[in-house]
Amino acid sequence: MSEAPSNAWTPGSWRTFPVRQQPPWPSRDALATVLRQVAALPPLVTSSEIAALKAQLADAASGSRFLLHGGDCAESFDQCCASPITNQLKILLQMSLVLTHASRRRVIRVGRFAGQYAKPRSDEVETREGQSLPSYRGDNVNRPEFTLEARTPDPSLLLRGYERSALTLNFIRALVDGGFADLHHPEQWNLDWVAHSPLAAEYTRMVDAIGQGLQFMETLAGVRVHQMQRVDFYTSHECLLLDLEEAQTRQVPRREGWWNLSTHFPWLGARTAKLAEAHVEYLSGIENPIGIKLSPTMDATELVALVHRLNPADEPGRITVIHRLGAHQVGSLLPRLIDAVEQAKLRVLWVCDPMHGNTETVTASTGSTLGRVKTRKFAHILAELEQAFEIHRSKGTVLGGVHFELTGENVTECTGGARGLGDGDLLRAYRTAVDPRLNYEQALEMALLVARRM
C-alpha cells in the first residue's frame, strides 16, 4: 500500500488546489445530481485486479515482464459495438504474442478502453469560418459535431460514459472467459492481414512456432496447459475529469486506503502534471498504479519531485513513467531524465509512447476534398522507439513497455508502413475525432519490428 499523503487527503481534497482542463459545466446542480447517481452505481473494476496489475508492473520494471499499453486516443459512444471492441482485442493479442515470442517475457495487456471518453484540449474554443464554439472534449463531456448544442457540456453524458464503460468491460470479460484469448488457437485472432506484406509470412511462422511449442510441451507433460486458454486485460484512461474520478473513488472491505474503481490504471496527462495542482493531489491518495506522461517540457527536477509526491514510500509497481518526447528530441532529453531518476534511487517502470511527440499537421486531399489533418509518420514512431531502446540499454535501465494509440479498424490516419500510405491516402478512411491512430496493419507491423529490436 502506498504511504498516505502528508496532508489530510480525501477523495475531494483536490478541490482546494488550482485545477486545469475541467469543462465549463453550465449547471453545477445538474452535475451534482449526475455525480450522486454515478457514486451509487457498482464499481467497474475490483481492488484485487488493481493490486494484481500493480504487482505485474513491478515485475516489468525489473525486466521480467513487458507492458503493452494501447487503444483509442478517445473512445466514442458510437463505437461501443461488438466489432470494434473485438478487433481491438485481436490486435492487442497479436501484438502481445509477437512481443512475448521475441522478448521471452510475459506481456501485460492494458487497453485504453472502458473509460477513455474524455480528452484534454490546448484551446478552450475552436473556430471555423469565423464561428467559435467550445472545443470537443470527448463524449463524456460534449459531442464532436460543430454546433452550439453539440459542443455545450452536458453532465448527463457522464452517465452514458459509465454505462458504455460497463458494457465494454462486460463484453471483454465474456470474450476472455469464453476462450477468445486461447493461445492454443491464435489463428482465431486474425484480422484481415494484408497478404502482400513481407511481414505477414513472418507473423504466420511465429504463430506456427508457438503452436508447435505448446503442443510439444503438453505432449511431454501429458496434460493440457489450461492457463494458456485465458489472458488478462486491464483498463486505463487519463485521469482528467476529477469530479467523475472522485465519484468512483471508494474504500473496500479488508483492504486499506482509497481505490479508484473506474479503472485499473489511471494516468496523469502532460497538461495536468503540475506538482501543486489538483490532478497530482487527487492521484497522490489512491492505491492504483499511476502513469505519468512525460513531455519535452518537463525537466528532470520536476519529474523527480512528481515521483516523490506520488510515491513517497517508493512502492514497487506504483509509478510508470511514459516518455513521449518525439523522434527528434528523445536522444537529447531522455538520458538526463533517466540519470535524474537513477540518482534519486526511485523505482519506476519506463515506457515509451512514440505517438504523441511525433504528431504533425498536413494538408490532405482526396478527389475534390481538401483538408488539414493531424497525422503521424510510421518511420518517426519507429525511430523514437529504436532510440529509446538503445538509450535505456546504454544507461543500464530497462525499457519495460510501449504505449500506442491504435485501432483494429482499417483506418488511414498515420502515413507509412508496409502499404506505404501517403498524405494523399489520409482522407480515404480518416475517422478519429481527436488524434491519429495506427491501423491494424501498421500496429502489427510495428510489433514485429519492435520484436526484432528486442
Backbone torsions as a table, in degrees:
resi	resn	phi	psi	omega
1	MET	NA	139.2	179.0
2	SER	-72.9	148.5	-178.9
3	GLU	-68.1	138.7	-179.8
4	ALA	-63.8	142.8	177.4
5	PRO	-59.4	155.8	-175.1
6	SER	-68.4	-31.8	177.9
7	ASN	-83.2	174.8	-178.5
8	ALA	-79.2	83.8	-176.5
9	TRP	-75.0	138.4	168.6
10	THR	-138.9	165.1	178.2
11	PRO	-57.6	-20.7	179.9
12	GLY	-107.3	6.6	-177.0
13	SER	-67.9	-16.5	176.8
14	TRP	-60.6	-21.6	-175.5
15	ARG	-66.7	-16.7	179.2
16	THR	-91.1	5.1	-178.4
17	PHE	-112.3	156.2	173.0
18	PRO	-59.5	141.2	-175.2
19	VAL	-132.1	144.9	179.0
20	ARG	-119.6	163.3	167.7
21	GLN	60.8	28.9	175.2
22	GLN	-98.7	137.0	-177.1
23	PRO	-65.0	149.3	174.2
24	PRO	-82.1	78.3	-177.5
25	TRP	-61.3	131.2	-177.3
26	PRO	-66.4	-28.7	-178.0
27	SER	-135.6	113.5	177.3
28	ARG	-68.9	-29.7	177.8
29	ASP	-66.2	-43.5	178.0
30	ALA	-63.6	-40.0	177.5
31	LEU	-61.8	-44.6	-178.6
32	ALA	-61.8	-38.0	178.7
33	THR	-62.7	-45.6	179.3
34	VAL	-64.5	-43.0	-177.6
35	LEU	-63.7	-35.1	176.3
36	ARG	-63.3	-39.1	177.9
37	GLN	-65.9	-44.2	179.6
38	VAL	-61.7	-41.8	-177.9
39	ALA	-64.4	-24.5	-178.7
40	ALA	-89.5	-9.9	-177.6
41	LEU	-80.1	159.2	179.9
42	PRO	-63.6	152.6	177.2
43	PRO	-66.9	154.9	179.9
44	LEU	-86.5	-30.6	178.6
45	VAL	-132.0	173.4	-178.3
46	THR	-114.3	158.0	178.9
47	SER	-65.8	-31.2	179.1
48	SER	-67.7	-37.5	175.8
49	GLU	-64.5	-41.8	179.7
50	ILE	-63.0	-44.3	179.8
51	ALA	-64.0	-37.7	178.7
52	ALA	-64.9	-42.1	178.2
53	LEU	-63.4	-42.4	-179.7
54	LYS	-59.3	-41.0	178.8
55	ALA	-65.4	-38.5	178.8
56	GLN	-68.7	-37.8	177.2
57	LEU	-65.2	-34.4	174.4
58	ALA	-62.7	-39.2	175.8
59	ASP	-63.1	-40.0	179.4
60	ALA	-64.4	-37.8	179.0
61	ALA	-63.5	-30.1	179.7
62	SER	-88.5	-6.0	176.1
63	GLY	98.5	4.2	-177.6
64	SER	-94.8	-10.5	172.6
65	ARG	-134.8	174.2	179.6
66	PHE	-140.7	134.7	-177.1
67	LEU	-94.6	125.6	169.0
68	LEU	-110.0	111.4	-175.7
69	HIS	-118.1	115.6	-176.0
70	GLY	-160.7	161.9	177.1
71	GLY	153.6	-164.6	-176.1
72	ASP	-67.0	147.4	173.3
73	CYS	-62.7	-42.7	175.3
74	ALA	-148.4	123.4	178.0
75	GLU	-68.9	155.5	177.8
76	SER	-119.9	138.6	175.9
77	PHE	-56.5	-37.3	-177.5
78	ASP	-65.9	-22.3	-178.3
79	GLN	-96.3	13.3	174.1
80	CYS	-81.6	70.6	-176.1
81	CYS	-134.3	162.8	-175.8
82	ALA	-60.7	-47.3	-172.7
83	SER	-64.5	-50.5	179.1
84	PRO	-61.0	-38.8	-179.7
85	ILE	-67.3	-45.9	179.9
86	THR	-61.3	-43.8	-179.0
87	ASN	-65.5	-34.9	177.8
88	GLN	-69.0	-38.8	175.4
89	LEU	-63.3	-40.0	-179.5
90	LYS	-60.8	-46.9	-176.8
91	ILE	-69.1	-35.7	176.5
92	LEU	-66.4	-38.0	176.9
93	LEU	-65.5	-45.0	179.6
94	GLN	-61.7	-45.4	179.7
95	MET	-63.1	-41.0	-178.7
96	SER	-67.8	-34.1	176.7
97	LEU	-63.0	-44.6	179.1
98	VAL	-62.0	-46.0	-177.0
99	LEU	-68.7	-36.9	177.0
100	THR	-63.9	-44.6	-179.0
101	HIS	-61.6	-39.5	-176.5
102	ALA	-77.5	-42.5	-171.1
103	SER	-92.2	-16.0	-173.8
104	ARG	59.0	31.0	176.5
105	ARG	-123.5	147.4	175.1
106	ARG	-70.8	140.3	-175.3
107	VAL	-103.7	131.6	174.1
108	ILE	-90.0	126.4	-178.1
109	ARG	-105.2	112.8	178.4
110	VAL	-120.9	121.1	-178.0
111	GLY	-99.4	143.3	170.1
112	ARG	-83.4	70.6	-178.5
113	PHE	-148.9	171.8	-179.2
114	ALA	60.9	44.0	176.2
115	GLY	150.5	-4.3	-179.2
116	GLN	-84.9	62.9	-175.5
117	TYR	-108.1	11.2	178.5
118	ALA	-134.8	145.5	-178.2
119	LYS	-134.9	140.2	173.2
120	PRO	-73.7	156.4	179.4
121	ARG	-132.0	145.1	177.9
122	SER	-75.1	-30.7	-177.8
123	ASP	-123.3	139.3	178.8
124	GLU	-68.9	-28.8	-177.3
125	VAL	-127.7	156.6	174.5
126	GLU	-119.8	135.7	-178.1
127	THR	-117.5	129.0	175.7
128	ARG	-133.5	124.6	177.1
129	GLU	49.0	43.8	175.7
130	GLY	85.3	-6.8	179.0
131	GLN	-102.7	131.5	179.9
132	SER	-112.1	130.8	178.8
133	LEU	-135.8	161.3	176.5
134	PRO	-56.1	143.3	178.1
135	SER	-65.9	150.8	174.2
136	TYR	-72.1	124.4	-176.1
137	ARG	-113.5	14.9	-178.2
138	GLY	103.4	157.0	-172.7
139	ASP	-66.4	-15.9	174.0
140	ASN	-70.1	-17.5	-172.4
141	VAL	-115.8	-54.1	-179.4
142	ASN	-151.7	-170.3	-175.4
143	ARG	-118.4	156.5	-173.3
144	PRO	-74.5	-19.4	-178.9
145	GLU	-59.0	139.1	-174.2
146	PHE	-87.3	70.7	173.5
147	THR	-135.5	157.1	-179.3
148	LEU	-62.6	-40.7	-179.7
149	GLU	-62.1	-45.7	-177.7
150	ALA	-68.4	-36.5	-174.6
151	ARG	-86.9	-6.9	177.0
152	THR	-75.3	123.7	-179.4
153	PRO	-56.4	136.0	-174.8
154	ASP	-129.1	109.3	-176.7
155	PRO	-59.7	-27.1	-179.0
156	SER	-63.0	-21.4	178.0
157	LEU	-66.4	-23.2	177.3
158	LEU	-63.4	-37.4	176.2
159	LEU	-67.3	-40.9	178.0
160	ARG	-64.3	-35.9	177.3
161	GLY	-64.9	-43.1	176.5
162	TYR	-59.6	-46.0	-178.0
163	GLU	-61.5	-43.1	-179.3
164	ARG	-71.3	-33.0	174.2
165	SER	-62.4	-43.8	179.6
166	ALA	-64.8	-41.7	178.9
167	LEU	-64.0	-42.0	179.6
168	THR	-62.8	-47.6	179.8
169	LEU	-63.1	-40.4	179.7
170	ASN	-61.7	-42.3	-179.5
171	PHE	-67.9	-42.7	179.4
172	ILE	-61.8	-45.6	-179.4
173	ARG	-65.0	-37.5	178.2
174	ALA	-65.4	-41.0	178.1
175	LEU	-62.6	-47.5	-177.1
176	VAL	-65.0	-45.7	180.0
177	ASP	-66.2	-25.5	179.7
178	GLY	-85.4	5.2	176.4
179	GLY	93.2	10.4	-179.8
180	PHE	-57.6	-35.3	-176.0
181	ALA	-97.8	23.4	-178.1
182	ASP	-65.0	118.2	-180.0
183	LEU	-68.6	-12.1	174.5
184	HIS	-71.7	-20.4	-176.1
185	HIS	-134.4	60.5	-179.4
186	PRO	-65.8	-16.9	177.8
187	GLU	-64.2	-19.6	178.3
188	GLN	-70.3	-16.8	-178.0
189	TRP	-86.6	-7.4	-169.8
190	ASN	-60.7	131.0	166.1
191	LEU	-91.2	-174.2	-179.5
192	ASP	-80.2	69.6	-179.0
193	TRP	-61.8	133.2	-173.4
194	VAL	-69.3	120.9	-172.9
195	ALA	-65.1	-30.3	-175.9
196	HIS	-77.2	-11.5	-177.3
197	SER	-68.2	134.1	177.6
198	PRO	-65.6	-16.9	-179.2
199	LEU	-87.9	-12.8	179.6
200	ALA	-61.7	-43.9	179.9
201	ALA	-65.0	-37.0	179.1
202	GLU	-63.3	-42.5	178.7
203	TYR	-64.1	-43.5	-179.6
204	THR	-61.2	-43.2	178.4
205	ARG	-61.8	-38.7	-179.5
206	MET	-65.2	-44.6	179.1
207	VAL	-61.7	-43.7	179.5
208	ASP	-61.8	-41.8	-179.2
209	ALA	-64.4	-40.5	179.2
210	ILE	-65.7	-44.2	179.2
211	GLY	-61.5	-42.5	179.3
212	GLN	-66.9	-39.2	178.5
213	GLY	-64.3	-41.8	179.4
214	LEU	-65.8	-42.0	178.9
215	GLN	-63.4	-41.2	179.1
216	PHE	-63.1	-44.9	-178.4
217	MET	-62.2	-42.2	-179.1
218	GLU	-70.2	-36.0	177.2
219	THR	-65.0	-42.4	-179.5
220	LEU	-64.6	-42.1	-177.4
221	ALA	-81.2	-21.7	-179.0
222	GLY	77.3	12.4	179.4
223	VAL	-137.5	155.5	176.6
224	ARG	-85.5	134.4	-179.7
225	VAL	-83.4	91.5	-174.9
226	HIS	-66.8	-24.0	179.2
227	GLN	-64.1	-19.2	179.6
228	MET	-81.8	-1.3	-178.8
229	GLN	-90.5	-8.8	-174.3
230	ARG	-143.4	136.6	173.6
231	VAL	-126.4	161.3	179.6
232	ASP	-96.0	142.9	168.4
233	PHE	-120.8	135.1	175.8
234	TYR	-113.6	158.3	-177.6
235	THR	-107.7	157.6	176.7
236	SER	-151.9	154.5	167.4
237	HIS	-158.5	161.6	178.1
238	GLU	-69.5	132.0	174.8
239	CYS	-75.7	101.6	-170.7
240	LEU	-128.7	-58.3	-177.4
241	LEU	-85.0	95.0	-169.3
242	LEU	-67.3	-31.5	174.6
243	ASP	-57.6	-44.1	-178.5
244	LEU	-69.9	-42.5	178.9
245	GLU	-61.6	-41.9	179.2
246	GLU	-61.3	-40.5	-177.3
247	ALA	-64.4	-21.7	-177.3
248	GLN	-110.3	17.6	179.2
249	THR	-101.6	122.9	-169.2
250	ARG	-141.6	161.8	167.6
251	GLN	-95.0	152.2	-176.2
252	VAL	-129.6	154.9	179.2
253	PRO	-63.0	142.9	172.6
254	ARG	65.5	13.5	174.0
255	ARG	-136.4	143.0	178.5
256	GLU	-86.1	160.7	172.6
257	GLY	86.2	-177.1	-179.2
258	TRP	-110.6	140.6	-175.2
259	TRP	-126.2	131.5	170.8
260	ASN	-81.7	107.1	-174.1
261	LEU	-97.6	22.2	172.3
262	SER	-94.7	-16.6	-177.6
263	THR	-159.1	158.4	175.0
264	HIS	-79.3	-35.5	-165.8
265	PHE	-139.3	88.6	174.3
266	PRO	-80.3	147.8	176.0
267	TRP	-125.1	154.0	-179.9
268	LEU	-93.3	118.5	-176.6
269	GLY	-75.1	161.5	-178.7
270	ALA	-63.4	-30.0	-177.4
271	ARG	-80.5	-13.2	-177.0
272	THR	-120.6	9.3	-176.9
273	ALA	-84.4	62.9	179.9
274	LYS	-111.5	124.7	-168.6
275	LEU	-54.6	-43.6	-173.9
276	ALA	-101.8	29.6	-177.9
277	GLU	-120.9	179.1	-164.2
278	ALA	-66.6	-40.8	-175.8
279	HIS	-65.0	-40.3	177.6
280	VAL	-67.1	-40.5	177.5
281	GLU	-58.8	-47.6	-179.2
282	TYR	-61.0	-50.5	-175.5
283	LEU	-65.8	-24.5	-178.0
284	SER	-65.2	-19.8	-173.1
285	GLY	-106.5	-4.8	-179.2
286	ILE	-95.8	160.3	-175.3
287	GLU	-88.3	-12.0	-177.7
288	ASN	-61.3	151.7	165.5
289	PRO	-64.6	149.2	-172.2
290	ILE	-128.2	136.4	171.2
291	GLY	-97.2	144.1	174.2
292	ILE	-118.7	115.4	176.1
293	LYS	-78.3	124.1	-172.8
294	LEU	-108.2	107.7	-177.9
295	SER	-97.9	168.9	-179.7
296	PRO	-62.2	-18.5	-177.3
297	THR	-83.5	-10.9	-179.7
298	MET	-89.4	126.7	178.9
299	ASP	-92.2	173.3	-173.7
300	ALA	-63.1	-38.1	-179.5
301	THR	-63.9	-42.5	177.9
302	GLU	-61.9	-43.3	-178.5
303	LEU	-61.9	-47.7	-179.4
304	VAL	-61.0	-42.1	179.2
305	ALA	-64.0	-39.5	178.8
306	LEU	-63.9	-45.5	-179.3
307	VAL	-63.3	-42.8	176.3
308	HIS	-59.0	-44.5	-176.9
309	ARG	-65.7	-39.7	-175.6
310	LEU	-87.8	-16.9	-178.7
311	ASN	-144.1	63.7	-175.7
312	PRO	-62.6	-25.1	-180.0
313	ALA	-89.7	1.2	-179.8
314	ASP	55.0	45.0	-178.9
315	GLU	-70.3	129.1	178.0
316	PRO	-62.1	139.0	177.7
317	GLY	83.4	-6.6	-175.6
318	ARG	-73.7	-41.6	-171.9
319	ILE	-117.1	127.6	170.6
320	THR	-115.3	121.0	177.8
321	VAL	-95.6	116.2	-176.3
322	ILE	-106.3	98.3	-176.0
323	HIS	-84.4	132.5	-176.8
324	ARG	-132.7	78.9	-166.6
325	LEU	-107.3	-19.5	-179.3
326	GLY	94.9	146.7	-176.4
327	ALA	-61.4	-28.5	-175.6
328	HIS	-90.7	-7.3	-177.9
329	GLN	-122.5	-16.1	-175.0
330	VAL	-60.0	-35.8	-178.0
331	GLY	-65.5	-33.0	-178.6
332	SER	-91.3	-28.5	-173.2
333	LEU	-94.9	-40.9	-171.6
334	LEU	-64.1	-41.9	-177.3
335	PRO	-56.5	-42.1	-177.6
336	ARG	-71.4	-29.8	176.7
337	LEU	-68.5	-43.6	176.2
338	ILE	-60.8	-44.9	-179.3
339	ASP	-58.3	-42.7	-177.5
340	ALA	-64.9	-43.2	179.4
341	VAL	-67.0	-40.2	179.3
342	GLU	-66.5	-41.4	179.5
343	GLN	-64.9	-32.2	177.8
344	ALA	-81.2	-4.0	178.4
345	LYS	57.2	46.2	179.4
346	LEU	-98.7	139.4	178.5
347	ARG	-93.3	112.9	178.3
348	VAL	-136.7	159.1	169.5
349	LEU	-98.4	123.2	178.7
350	TRP	-91.0	129.5	179.9
351	VAL	-133.6	141.4	178.1
352	CYS	-101.8	124.3	169.7
353	ASP	-105.3	99.1	-176.9
354	PRO	-89.5	12.0	-175.4
355	MET	-91.1	-55.4	-166.9
356	HIS	-68.7	-30.4	179.7
357	GLY	-80.6	-1.3	-176.8
358	ASN	-121.3	26.9	178.5
359	THR	-85.4	136.2	176.4
360	GLU	-141.0	161.0	179.4
361	THR	-110.1	130.7	-178.4
362	VAL	-131.2	163.9	172.5
363	THR	-92.8	119.1	-179.0
364	ALA	-114.2	147.6	179.7
365	SER	-143.1	145.2	172.0
366	THR	-147.5	119.0	-174.6
367	GLY	61.8	-125.3	-179.9
368	SER	-92.9	0.1	-177.5
369	THR	-91.3	131.8	-179.9
370	LEU	-133.2	135.4	179.9
371	GLY	-162.8	158.5	175.0
372	ARG	-95.4	124.4	-177.4
373	VAL	-135.1	155.2	173.3
374	LYS	-83.2	141.7	177.7
375	THR	-148.6	174.2	176.0
376	ARG	-139.8	140.7	179.2
377	LYS	-88.8	129.6	178.4
378	PHE	-54.1	-41.8	-177.6
379	ALA	-63.9	-37.4	179.0
380	HIS	-69.7	-38.9	178.3
381	ILE	-61.1	-47.7	-179.9
382	LEU	-65.0	-39.3	-178.8
383	ALA	-63.0	-41.0	178.3
384	GLU	-65.3	-41.0	178.9
385	LEU	-61.8	-46.5	-178.2
386	GLU	-62.9	-41.0	177.5
387	GLN	-64.8	-39.7	-179.5
388	ALA	-62.6	-44.3	177.5
389	PHE	-58.5	-44.7	-176.7
390	GLU	-68.1	-40.5	-179.9
391	ILE	-63.3	-46.4	179.1
392	HIS	-63.9	-39.2	177.4
393	ARG	-60.6	-44.6	-177.7
394	SER	-68.2	-27.2	-180.0
395	LYS	-88.9	-7.0	-178.3
396	GLY	76.3	17.6	177.2
397	THR	-105.5	169.5	-175.8
398	VAL	-107.4	122.1	167.0
399	LEU	-83.0	104.4	-168.3
400	GLY	-99.8	11.1	179.1
401	GLY	-179.8	169.8	177.3
402	VAL	-133.3	152.3	-176.3
403	HIS	-131.5	117.6	-178.1
404	PHE	-124.8	144.8	163.3
405	GLU	-93.5	118.4	-172.6
406	LEU	-150.6	167.1	176.6
407	THR	-144.2	154.2	175.2
408	GLY	-85.5	6.7	-178.2
409	GLU	-96.1	163.3	-178.4
410	ASN	-89.4	66.8	-179.6
411	VAL	-91.5	165.9	174.9
412	THR	-127.3	84.0	-175.9
413	GLU	-121.7	-27.2	174.0
414	CYS	-112.5	143.3	-178.5
415	THR	-94.4	160.7	179.0
416	GLY	90.3	-165.1	-175.0
417	GLY	90.9	-178.7	-173.4
418	ALA	-58.9	-33.5	-178.2
419	ARG	-83.1	-10.3	176.7
420	GLY	67.6	42.8	178.0
421	LEU	-61.5	138.1	177.7
422	GLY	-118.7	179.2	-179.3
423	ASP	-57.1	-31.7	-179.6
424	GLY	-70.1	-13.7	179.6
425	ASP	-93.1	-12.7	-167.5
426	LEU	-60.4	-44.1	-174.5
427	LEU	-77.0	-5.2	-179.3
428	ARG	-64.6	-38.9	178.7
429	ALA	-150.2	56.2	179.7
430	TYR	-93.8	104.8	-169.0
431	ARG	-117.9	-11.4	-176.7
432	THR	-66.5	144.7	176.5
433	ALA	-89.3	-12.2	-176.7
434	VAL	-133.6	-83.7	-172.9
435	ASP	-109.8	150.9	179.7
436	PRO	-72.7	143.3	-176.0
437	ARG	-119.8	151.8	167.3
438	LEU	-66.4	136.7	173.4
439	ASN	-82.0	177.9	-172.9
440	TYR	-61.4	-36.7	-179.7
441	GLU	-67.3	-46.7	-179.4
442	GLN	-66.0	-37.2	-178.3
443	ALA	-65.3	-45.3	179.8
444	LEU	-69.1	-37.6	175.6
445	GLU	-61.1	-41.7	178.4
446	MET	-61.3	-42.3	179.3
447	ALA	-62.0	-40.3	179.5
448	LEU	-65.7	-39.8	179.0
449	LEU	-70.2	-38.3	175.2
450	VAL	-64.2	-39.9	179.3
451	ALA	-60.3	-41.0	177.0
452	ARG	-60.4	-42.4	-179.2
453	ARG	-65.6	-35.9	-179.0
454	MET	-72.7	NA	NA
